Every structure is written in C-alpha cells, then in structure tokens.
Amino acid sequence: MIISGLEWDLRLEEELFKYSDKTDAIELIPENFFYREKIQMKESIDRLRNTKKPLYFHGVELSIGSLDPLKENHLSNMIRLMDKL
C-alpha cells in the first residue's frame, strides 16, 4: 500500500485544506505549533482535527539519537499537541 501525504505548513494551509481530499495523510512538525513552550494556532489545530485524515508527527528537536539528553519539556509539549489532535 502506498500512502501519499503532505507536510502541513501555516503558509500553505489554505491550499492544503483545499486539496485535502487528494491525499491520504498529513505530516506535522510539532515544533511549528510551539512558541515559548505554549501551543499556538488553535484554529489550525481545530481544522486539522476536522480533516479526519491520519496525522503523522515528525519531531525535529527532541534530540533522540544524539548525545544530548532527552528534552523532556519538549516531549511533554509534543504529547499535549497530540492530545489536542
């Protein structure tokens, strides 16, 4: 099975939703939703939730697989965002 998806980006949001019926899934970079450790863009989160599409999270700042310690606050923020979606 081949799944096609699009990466959500605020600058492309209108086009993404316009053509969401043409894709199987949406990839999210959770860091795009954080500002000063608070979740932003609540309207976008609501719209994404309402697509009923599978949402894939691609965290880019957790430091998994590096020598740096796990960023536990960052992980908590990601979990909070996932809970909202």
C-alpha positions as CSV (number, residue, x, y, z in Angstrom):
1,M,0.0,0.0,0.0
2,I,1.3,3.4,-0.9
3,I,0.2,6.4,1.2
4,S,0.6,9.9,-0.1
5,G,0.8,12.8,2.3
6,L,1.6,16.5,2.6
7,E,3.5,18.3,5.3
8,W,1.4,20.9,6.9
9,D,2.8,24.4,6.9
10,L,0.9,27.6,8.0
11,R,1.9,29.4,4.8
12,L,0.4,26.6,2.8
13,E,-2.6,25.9,5.0
14,E,-5.4,27.1,2.6
15,E,-4.0,25.1,-0.3
16,L,-3.6,22.0,1.9
17,F,-7.2,22.1,3.0
18,K,-8.4,22.9,-0.5
19,Y,-6.8,19.7,-1.8
20,S,-7.0,17.5,1.3
21,D,-9.3,15.0,-0.5
22,K,-6.4,14.2,-2.8
23,T,-4.0,13.0,0.0
24,D,-4.1,10.1,2.4
25,A,-2.4,11.7,5.4
26,I,-0.9,14.9,6.7
27,E,2.5,15.2,8.3
28,L,3.0,17.7,11.1
29,I,6.2,19.0,12.6
30,P,5.1,19.7,16.1
31,E,7.7,22.4,16.7
32,N,5.8,24.6,14.2
33,F,3.0,24.8,16.7
34,F,5.1,25.9,19.7
35,Y,6.1,29.4,20.8
36,R,7.7,29.9,24.2
37,E,6.6,26.4,25.1
38,K,2.9,27.2,24.5
39,I,0.8,25.6,21.8
40,Q,-0.2,28.2,19.2
41,M,-2.5,28.3,16.2
42,K,-5.6,26.8,17.8
43,E,-7.7,27.4,14.8
44,S,-5.3,25.4,12.6
45,I,-5.4,22.6,15.2
46,D,-9.2,22.5,15.0
47,R,-9.1,22.5,11.2
48,L,-6.5,19.7,11.2
49,R,-8.6,17.6,13.6
50,N,-11.7,18.0,11.5
51,T,-10.0,16.6,8.3
52,K,-10.4,13.1,9.7
53,K,-7.1,12.3,8.0
54,P,-4.3,10.3,9.7
55,L,-1.8,12.8,11.2
56,Y,1.8,11.8,11.4
57,F,4.1,13.7,13.7
58,H,7.8,14.3,12.8
59,G,9.5,15.9,15.7
60,V,12.8,17.5,14.8
61,E,14.1,18.9,18.1
62,L,13.8,16.1,20.6
63,S,17.5,15.1,20.5
64,I,16.7,11.4,20.2
65,G,19.6,9.5,18.8
66,S,22.1,12.2,19.8
67,L,24.5,12.6,22.7
68,D,22.3,15.3,24.2
69,P,19.9,14.4,26.9
70,L,16.2,14.0,26.0
71,K,14.4,17.3,26.1
72,E,11.6,16.2,28.5
73,N,9.7,19.6,28.4
74,H,9.8,19.4,24.6
75,L,8.4,15.8,24.7
76,S,5.6,17.0,27.1
77,N,4.7,19.7,24.6
78,M,4.5,17.2,21.8
79,I,2.3,14.9,23.8
80,R,0.0,17.9,24.7
81,L,-0.3,18.7,21.0
82,M,-1.0,15.1,20.1
83,D,-3.8,15.0,22.7
84,K,-5.4,18.1,21.1
85,L,-5.4,16.5,17.7
